[in-house]
Amino acid sequence: MTMVAILSGAGISTDSGIPDYRGPNGVWRQDPEAERLVTYGPYMADPEIRRRSWRMRLDGPVLKAEPNVAHRAIAEYERTSGNALRVITQNVDGLHQAAGVSERKVLELHGSARSVVCTACHARSSMAEALDRVRAGENDPDCRVCGGILKSATVMFGQRLDPVLLGQAMSIAKATEVFVAVGSSLQVQPAASLAGIAAEHGARLIIVNAEATPYDPVADELVREPIGTALPALLDRLR
């Protein structure tokens, strides 16, 4: 049995209609001001930023998105390969689980856009419910438990990753035999460092991404083809 770890970034979900962030047509390049809507300091300090952020989520693609062929290929690999698989994702869309990957096999480093959390009492509820409140006229819905400020259960700019989750991801990177980074620019730390950690600990590092990444020099294999065709083919080879 081979231990395989997959680090997925925004590029794996573009075929599901969710734009990436730093690619040529990425969200931050198209609208740099949008980054303020998901930055913790401005979000907490400015009610207008929060109102704009909730309106952005109303029109967002995440809750409408369906898994694509790459997500489904990973789920099939888990079911049929006989190898040990862990998925570490920088994405917040929940599409790995929606495709059928076991919940316990997925580490969501940047949280989930399908839930909201109170910044005061930490109560969690569904994003769908919060958006229903926005549609009903609440421009900045508050926590129904304590009245605190609600935010999506994602790691915003200016927030730290969950140290427990990050520690688990690092342990996986150190132990895995094959580490596949797919659809990630490998520019956002500390998640990107997992590729280097895996390589340093003897893993075969495979990077599937349209553009060059900082970790290309230490990769054993670089794949530039479209993810929807390249990843299923690669996983077939790794069986």
C-alpha positions in Angstrom: 0.0 0.0 0.0 1.3 3.4 -1.0 0.5 6.6 1.0 -0.6 9.4 -1.4 -1.4 12.9 -0.3 -3.0 15.5 -2.6 -2.8 19.2 -2.0 -5.5 20.9 -4.0 -5.7 24.6 -4.8 -8.2 26.9 -6.6 -7.3 25.5 -10.0 -9.0 22.2 -9.4 -12.3 24.0 -9.0 -12.3 26.4 -11.9 -14.0 23.7 -14.1 -16.8 23.8 -11.5 -17.3 27.5 -12.2 -15.4 28.8 -9.2 -12.7 31.3 -10.4 -9.2 31.1 -9.0 -7.5 34.0 -7.2 -4.1 34.5 -8.6 -4.2 33.1 -12.1 -4.2 35.3 -15.2 -8.0 35.8 -14.8 -8.1 35.4 -11.1 -10.4 37.3 -8.7 -7.7 39.5 -7.2 -6.3 40.5 -10.6 -9.7 41.3 -11.9 -10.9 43.2 -8.8 -8.2 43.9 -6.2 -10.8 45.8 -4.1 -12.6 42.5 -3.6 -9.8 41.3 -1.4 -10.9 43.8 1.3 -14.2 42.0 1.6 -12.4 38.9 2.8 -9.8 40.6 5.0 -10.4 40.2 8.7 -9.5 43.6 10.0 -11.7 45.7 7.6 -14.5 43.1 7.8 -14.7 43.4 11.6 -14.3 47.1 11.7 -16.6 48.3 8.9 -20.3 47.4 8.7 -20.3 48.5 5.1 -17.5 46.0 4.2 -19.6 43.3 5.9 -22.8 44.3 3.9 -20.8 44.2 0.7 -19.3 40.9 1.7 -22.7 39.3 2.3 -24.0 40.7 -1.1 -20.9 39.2 -2.8 -21.7 35.8 -1.2 -25.3 36.0 -2.5 -24.0 36.0 -6.1 -21.1 33.7 -5.4 -20.7 30.4 -7.2 -19.6 28.2 -4.3 -23.0 26.9 -3.0 -24.2 26.3 -6.6 -21.1 24.5 -7.7 -20.9 20.8 -8.5 -17.8 18.5 -8.4 -16.0 18.2 -11.7 -14.2 15.3 -13.3 -11.0 16.0 -11.2 -12.9 15.9 -7.9 -14.6 12.7 -9.0 -11.3 11.1 -10.1 -9.9 11.6 -6.6 -13.0 10.1 -5.0 -12.8 7.1 -7.3 -9.1 6.7 -6.5 -9.9 6.6 -2.8 -12.6 3.9 -3.4 -10.7 1.7 -5.8 -6.9 2.1 -5.6 -6.2 0.2 -2.4 -3.8 3.0 -1.4 -4.0 5.3 1.6 -5.2 8.7 0.5 -5.4 12.1 2.3 -6.6 15.3 0.7 -5.3 18.6 2.0 -7.2 21.4 0.4 -6.7 25.2 0.3 -10.2 25.4 -1.1 -13.3 26.3 0.9 -15.9 24.9 -1.5 -16.5 21.4 -0.1 -16.4 19.8 -3.5 -14.1 17.0 -2.5 -16.6 15.8 0.0 -19.5 16.4 -2.4 -17.7 14.2 -4.9 -17.6 11.4 -2.4 -14.2 11.6 -0.7 -14.6 10.5 3.0 -15.0 13.5 5.3 -12.2 12.2 7.6 -9.8 12.1 4.7 -10.1 15.8 3.8 -8.3 18.6 5.7 -9.8 22.0 4.8 -6.8 24.2 5.7 -8.7 27.4 4.9 -12.1 26.4 6.4 -15.4 26.1 4.7 -17.6 28.6 2.8 -20.6 26.3 3.5 -20.8 27.4 7.1 -20.7 30.6 9.1 -19.2 31.2 12.6 -19.8 33.8 15.2 -16.6 35.8 15.9 -17.7 36.2 19.6 -19.2 32.9 20.8 -17.9 30.7 18.0 -21.4 29.2 17.3 -21.6 27.6 13.9 -24.5 27.4 11.5 -25.1 27.0 7.8 -24.1 29.5 5.1 -27.4 28.8 3.3 -29.4 29.8 6.3 -27.4 33.1 6.7 -27.9 33.9 3.0 -31.6 33.3 3.4 -31.6 36.0 6.1 -29.8 38.4 3.8 -32.3 37.8 1.0 -35.0 38.5 3.6 -33.6 41.9 4.3 -30.8 41.5 6.9 -27.9 43.2 5.3 -25.5 42.2 8.1 -27.0 39.2 9.9 -25.8 38.8 13.5 -25.4 35.7 15.6 -28.7 34.4 16.9 -27.0 33.0 20.0 -25.2 36.1 21.3 -25.7 38.9 18.8 -22.0 38.8 17.7 -20.6 39.4 14.2 -21.0 36.5 11.8 -18.4 35.6 9.2 -18.0 32.7 6.8 -16.2 29.8 8.5 -13.2 30.4 6.3 -9.7 31.7 7.1 -9.8 35.3 6.0 -6.7 37.3 5.1 -5.2 38.4 8.4 -6.2 35.3 10.2 -4.0 32.4 11.2 -4.6 28.8 10.1 -5.9 26.4 12.7 -2.6 25.2 14.2 -4.0 21.7 14.9 -5.0 21.3 11.3 -1.7 22.6 10.0 0.1 20.2 12.3 -1.9 17.3 10.9 -1.1 18.5 7.3 2.6 18.7 8.1 2.6 15.2 9.6 0.9 13.9 6.4 3.5 15.7 4.2 6.4 14.1 6.2 4.9 10.6 6.1 3.6 10.4 2.5 5.3 8.6 -0.3 3.7 10.5 -3.1 2.7 14.1 -2.8 0.6 15.6 -5.6 0.0 19.4 -5.7 -2.8 20.2 -8.1 -4.2 23.5 -9.1 -2.2 25.5 -6.6 0.2 28.4 -7.3 2.1 27.2 -4.2 2.5 30.9 -3.2 0.3 31.0 -0.1 2.2 30.0 3.0 2.2 28.0 5.1 0.1 25.6 2.9 2.6 25.9 0.0 5.4 24.8 2.2 3.9 21.3 2.5 5.2 20.5 -1.0 8.7 21.3 0.1 8.3 19.4 3.4 7.1 16.3 1.5 10.1 16.5 -0.9 12.6 17.0 1.9 11.2 13.8 3.6 11.6 11.7 0.5 8.2 11.9 -1.1 7.9 11.8 -4.9 6.6 15.4 -5.6 4.3 15.8 -8.6 3.0 19.3 -9.4 0.0 19.6 -11.7 -0.5 23.3 -12.5 -0.8 25.4 -15.7 1.8 28.0 -14.5 5.2 27.6 -12.9 5.4 27.5 -9.1 8.2 28.2 -6.6 8.5 24.4 -5.9 9.0 23.3 -9.5 12.8 23.0 -9.0 12.3 20.3 -6.4 9.5 18.4 -8.2 10.0 14.9 -9.6 7.4 15.6 -12.3 5.7 18.7 -13.7 2.3 18.4 -15.5 1.1 21.4 -17.4 -1.9 19.9 -19.2 -5.5 20.9 -18.1 -6.4 19.4 -14.7 -9.6 17.8 -16.0 -7.6 15.4 -18.2 -4.2 15.4 -16.5 -5.3 14.4 -13.0 -7.5 11.4 -13.9 -4.7 10.1 -16.1 -2.1 10.7 -13.3 -4.2 8.9 -10.7 -4.6 5.9 -13.1 -0.8 5.7 -13.2 -0.6 5.9 -9.4 -2.8 2.9 -8.8 
